[in-house]
Amino acid sequence: MNPTANPSAGAAQEKPADGTVRFGIVGTGRIARRFAQSLSHVPHARLAAVWSRRAEPAKAFADEFGSEFCASLDALLASGIDALYIATVQDSHADYAVAALRAGLHVLCEKPATINRAQLERVLDAARASQRLFMEAMKPPFYPLYRRLRAHLNDDPIGEVGLVRAGCSVPGVPDDHPSLSFEHAGGALLDIGVYEMFLAVDWLGAPRDVQTLGRLGSTGVDTFASLNSQHERGIAQLFCGLDLHGKGDALLMAARGHVTIHEPWWNPSRATIRYADGRVVELDEPFEGGGLNYETAHFCELIRAGQMESPLMPHSKSLQMIAMADAARAALGLKFAGE
């Protein structure tokens, strides 16, 4: 990989001439496959090119989805694509993002955008310098249910949300899975907890204080963490784990009612609003296309509009989320290579 690729190599057009956004993907794992499948549900978007460090899976992936196989990262960046979707393990996100931005491409990067704040600031500096769109692929706010919930609470409010409670823990992860890899900056906080951190900052604002209890597993990464965080507008109680089985719903509490976003809340389709006056409102919004299509469609709209930042997933939220993760890892004494 060459993170300092020639800025003129593969420079994308400011806006796709025909309105179709041509995506390249780096990585061919499970999330890359979900993204490629989701593109059939995104108008005027297509998969144009693929590269991975492992050539054979990348060739098979490209054949399956009718895209170009690229033999190197530089070839991918110079393949005429407009945007790069980064679907690799998280320790490589920052370098790939910077290389793509310097090559004149827009970047949609899987969560977490980077493994720490310093890396994220480097990526955002590159986005500003290249005047290209960078967005962390945090899917919940783009789902129909989440957007309908926001609109409903605007019209029939429960008051300002003052407490967010959310968590998920998934046991049985194989020892060789990237989620448990110290080398690839795995662990529950960055793999699962980043979703809960998003929910906290989305409803409560920037974190002011993060208190964390947790444990490290045999591979050296965190296998369970419980966070209490103070924010601009309230308190969050969050947990994430890779060694216990835990429910995946979310609770938003305010003075005049509370909301339950039913599990799995990060792929939301149902919510119950209970008002202090006794009213109960049920929201049911099924989603299609696996869910990644909504964030992708939004990303494409931003490109066509010449925007450098999403109003729903702005850089400030990514910075707030990674600040929470940094604080939690520091409390657990978890540092990755180079930190």
C-alpha positions in Angstrom: 0.0 0.0 0.0 1.2 3.5 -0.8 -0.5 6.0 1.5 1.2 8.9 -0.3 -0.1 8.0 -3.7 0.3 10.7 -6.4 -2.7 13.1 -6.0 -3.2 13.2 -9.7 -3.5 9.4 -10.0 -7.1 8.4 -10.6 -8.4 11.8 -9.8 -12.2 11.6 -9.9 -14.4 14.1 -11.6 -15.9 16.7 -9.2 -19.3 15.2 -10.0 -20.1 12.1 -12.1 -21.0 13.3 -15.5 -24.0 11.0 -15.9 -25.0 11.1 -12.3 -23.9 7.5 -11.6 -21.4 7.2 -8.8 -18.8 4.5 -9.6 -17.6 2.8 -6.5 -14.4 0.9 -5.8 -14.1 -1.4 -2.8 -11.0 -2.3 -0.9 -11.6 -5.5 0.9 -13.8 -8.5 0.0 -15.1 -9.7 3.4 -18.6 -10.0 4.7 -19.3 -6.3 5.0 -17.9 -5.7 1.5 -20.3 -8.3 0.1 -23.2 -6.7 1.9 -22.2 -3.3 0.5 -21.9 -4.7 -3.1 -25.3 -6.4 -2.8 -26.8 -3.2 -1.4 -25.8 -1.1 -4.5 -28.7 -2.7 -6.5 -31.0 -0.7 -4.2 -29.2 2.6 -4.7 -30.3 4.5 -7.8 -27.4 5.6 -10.1 -24.7 3.8 -8.3 -22.6 0.8 -9.3 -19.6 -1.2 -8.3 -16.8 -0.5 -10.8 -13.6 -1.9 -9.3 -12.3 -4.1 -6.5 -8.9 -4.7 -4.9 -7.8 -6.7 -1.9 -4.5 -7.9 -0.6 -5.6 -11.4 -1.4 -5.8 -11.6 -5.2 -7.9 -14.8 -5.7 -10.8 -13.8 -3.5 -10.8 -10.3 -5.1 -10.9 -11.8 -8.6 -13.8 -14.0 -7.6 -15.6 -11.0 -6.0 -15.1 -8.9 -9.0 -16.4 -11.6 -11.3 -19.5 -12.2 -9.1 -20.4 -8.5 -9.1 -19.4 -7.7 -12.7 -16.7 -5.2 -11.7 -13.0 -4.7 -12.6 -10.4 -6.6 -10.7 -7.4 -4.4 -9.8 -4.0 -5.9 -9.1 -2.9 -3.1 -6.7 -4.2 -0.3 -4.6 -2.7 2.2 -7.0 -4.5 0.5 -9.9 -7.8 0.7 -7.9 -7.3 4.4 -7.2 -6.5 5.1 -10.9 -9.4 2.9 -12.3 -11.8 5.8 -13.0 -13.9 5.4 -9.9 -15.5 8.3 -8.1 -15.6 7.0 -4.6 -13.9 4.3 -2.5 -15.7 2.2 0.1 -13.2 0.9 2.7 -14.3 -2.5 4.0 -11.1 -3.8 5.6 -10.1 -4.4 9.2 -9.9 -1.2 11.1 -6.2 -0.8 11.6 -5.8 -0.1 7.9 -8.7 2.4 7.5 -6.7 5.6 8.0 -4.0 4.7 5.5 -6.5 3.7 2.8 -8.6 6.7 3.4 -5.7 9.1 3.1 -4.4 7.5 0.0 -7.9 7.7 -1.7 -8.5 11.3 -0.7 -5.1 12.3 -2.0 -5.9 10.6 -5.2 -9.0 12.8 -5.6 -11.6 10.3 -4.5 -14.6 10.6 -2.1 -14.4 8.1 0.8 -17.1 6.1 2.6 -15.3 4.3 5.4 -16.6 1.4 7.5 -16.9 2.1 11.2 -14.8 2.8 13.2 -13.4 5.4 10.8 -10.0 5.0 12.5 -8.7 3.4 15.7 -8.0 6.7 17.5 -8.5 10.4 17.3 -5.0 11.2 16.0 -5.6 9.0 12.9 -9.0 10.5 12.3 -7.7 14.0 12.4 -5.1 13.0 9.8 -7.9 11.7 7.6 -10.0 14.8 8.0 -7.0 17.0 7.2 -6.6 15.0 3.9 -10.3 15.4 3.1 -10.1 19.2 3.6 -6.9 19.5 1.6 -8.4 17.5 -1.3 -11.9 19.0 -1.0 -13.4 15.6 -1.1 -16.3 14.0 0.8 -15.4 11.8 3.7 -18.0 10.0 5.8 -17.9 7.3 8.4 -20.3 4.5 7.4 -22.5 4.6 10.6 -25.7 3.2 9.3 -28.4 3.7 12.0 -29.3 7.4 11.3 -30.2 6.6 7.7 -32.7 3.9 8.3 -36.4 4.7 7.7 -37.3 3.9 11.3 -34.7 6.2 12.8 -35.6 9.1 10.5 -39.3 8.6 11.2 -38.6 8.5 15.0 -36.7 11.8 14.7 -39.6 13.3 12.8 -42.2 12.0 15.1 -40.5 13.3 18.2 -40.1 16.7 16.6 -43.9 16.9 16.0 -45.0 15.1 19.3 -42.0 15.5 21.6 -41.2 13.7 24.8 -38.8 16.6 25.8 -35.1 16.7 25.6 -33.5 13.3 25.9 -31.5 13.1 29.1 -30.4 9.5 29.3 -29.4 7.0 26.6 -29.0 3.3 27.5 -27.9 0.8 24.9 -25.7 -2.2 24.6 -25.0 -5.5 22.8 -22.7 -8.4 23.6 -22.1 -11.3 21.3 -20.3 -14.4 22.6 -18.8 -17.3 20.7 -16.5 -15.2 18.4 -13.7 -17.5 17.0 -10.3 -16.8 18.4 -8.9 -16.1 14.9 -11.7 -13.5 14.1 -10.4 -10.0 13.4 -12.7 -8.7 16.3 -10.4 -10.5 18.7 -7.1 -9.5 16.9 -4.8 -7.2 18.8 -2.7 -6.8 15.6 -5.8 -5.5 13.7 -7.0 -3.3 16.6 -10.0 -5.4 17.5 -12.0 -5.5 20.6 -15.6 -4.9 21.7 -15.3 -1.1 22.0 -14.3 -0.5 18.4 -16.2 -3.4 16.9 -19.6 -3.1 18.7 -19.3 -0.2 21.2 -18.9 2.4 18.5 -22.6 1.9 17.6 -23.6 2.7 21.2 -21.2 5.7 21.3 -22.9 7.0 18.2 -26.4 6.8 19.8 -25.1 8.7 22.9 -23.5 11.6 21.0 -26.4 11.7 18.5 -29.0 12.4 21.3 -26.8 13.9 24.0 -24.0 15.8 22.3 -20.3 15.7 22.9 -18.9 13.6 25.7 -17.5 15.5 28.8 -16.5 12.5 31.0 -16.2 8.8 30.3 -16.0 6.3 33.1 -15.2 2.7 32.1 -15.0 -0.8 33.6 -14.1 -3.8 31.6 -11.7 -6.6 30.9 -9.2 -7.8 28.4 -9.2 -11.2 26.9 -6.5 -13.7 26.1 -5.7 -12.0 22.8 -5.1 -8.7 24.5 -8.2 -6.8 23.3 -11.2 -5.8 25.4 -13.9 -8.5 25.5 -16.3 -6.6 27.7 -16.7 -2.9 28.6 -19.3 -0.9 30.5 -19.3 2.9 30.1 -21.0 5.7 32.0 -20.6 8.9 30.2 -21.5 12.5 30.9 -22.5 14.5 27.8 -23.5 18.1 27.0 -27.2 17.2 27.5 -27.3 14.1 29.7 -25.9 10.8 30.7 -25.3 7.5 28.8 -25.1 4.0 30.1 -23.5 1.7 27.5 -22.1 -1.8 27.3 -20.4 -3.9 24.6 -18.9 -7.4 24.7 -17.6 -10.4 22.9 -17.9 -13.0 25.7 -21.4 -12.6 27.1 -24.8 -12.8 25.5 -26.6 -9.4 25.8 -29.7 -7.8 24.5 -29.4 -5.3 21.7 -32.2 -2.7 22.3 -31.9 1.0 23.2 -33.7 3.3 25.6 -34.0 7.1 25.2 -35.5 8.8 28.3 -36.9 12.3 28.7 -39.2 14.2 31.1 -42.4 13.5 29.2 -41.8 10.0 28.0 -39.3 7.4 26.8 -38.5 5.5 23.6 -37.5 1.9 23.2 -35.8 1.1 19.9 -36.2 -2.6 19.7 -33.4 -5.0 19.0 -31.2 -4.9 17.0 -31.4 -1.2 17.4 -28.5 -0.5 15.0 -30.6 -2.1 12.2 -33.8 -0.5 13.5 -37.3 -1.4 12.2 -39.5 -1.0 15.3 -39.8 1.6 18.2 -42.2 2.1 21.0 -42.8 5.6 22.4 -44.4 5.7 25.9 -45.6 9.2 26.9 -46.0 10.2 30.5 -49.7 10.9 29.9 -50.3 7.2 29.1 -50.2 7.3 25.3 -48.3 4.6 23.5 -47.2 5.0 19.9 -45.7 2.1 17.9 -43.5 2.8 14.9 -42.9 0.0 12.4 -40.7 0.8 9.4 -39.3 -2.3 7.7 -36.1 -1.8 5.7 -34.9 -3.2 2.4 -31.7 -4.1 0.8 -29.8 -5.1 3.9 -29.7 -1.5 5.3 -26.4 -0.3 3.9 -28.2 1.1 0.9 -29.6 4.0 2.9 -26.3 5.4 4.0 -24.9 4.8 0.5 -27.7 6.6 -1.2 -27.2 9.6 1.2 -23.5 9.5 0.4 -24.2 9.6 -3.3 -26.6 12.5 -2.9 -23.8 14.5 -1.1 -21.4 13.8 -3.9 -23.8 15.0 -6.6 -24.5 18.1 -4.5 -20.8 18.9 -4.1 -20.9 18.5 -0.3 -17.8 17.7 1.7 -19.5 16.5 4.9 -22.8 14.8 5.8 -25.3 16.7 8.0 -26.5 13.4 9.5 -23.1 11.9 10.1 -20.8 15.0 10.3 -17.1 14.8 11.1 -17.8 16.2 14.6 -19.8 13.1 15.5 -17.0 10.8 14.3 -14.5 12.8 16.4 -16.8 12.6 19.5 -17.3 8.9 19.1 -13.6 8.1 18.7 -12.8 10.4 21.7 -15.1 8.2 23.8 -13.4 5.0 22.5 -10.0 6.5 23.3 -11.0 7.4 26.8 -12.5 3.9 27.4 -9.4 2.1 26.1 -7.2 4.3 28.2 -9.1 3.3 31.3 -8.6 -0.4 30.4 -4.9 0.1 29.6 -5.4 -1.0 26.0 -2.9 0.5 23.5 -2.4 -0.8 20.0 0.9 -0.8 18.1 2.2 2.7 17.3 0.0 4.5 19.8 
